Amino acid sequence: MVENSQSLKEKLEASKKYLQNADLKGANLAGAELKGALLGGADLSGANLVGADLSGAGLIGANLTGADLTQADLREALLNDAN
């Protein structure tokens, strides 16, 4: 499980272009700016994504089981085979 901290969110926002297969289980990413991020195959199970900007993100095959996507922006996000 990834640490839940402001620094994690800042690191992800800074390197948001390539996060494929990342282990982000239970991460606190509320309000994160992840527009266009490549998160294919990432484990986001149980993650807090409340209000996150995931517009245009590639979430193909991502594990979103139990993730809180309340008010997250998923416009044009690719969600094929995500669960």
Secondary structure, 3 states (H helix, E strand, C coil): CCCCCHHHHHHHHHCCCCCCCCECCCCECCCCECCCCECCCCECCCCECCCCECCCCECCCCECCCCECCCCECCCCECCCCC
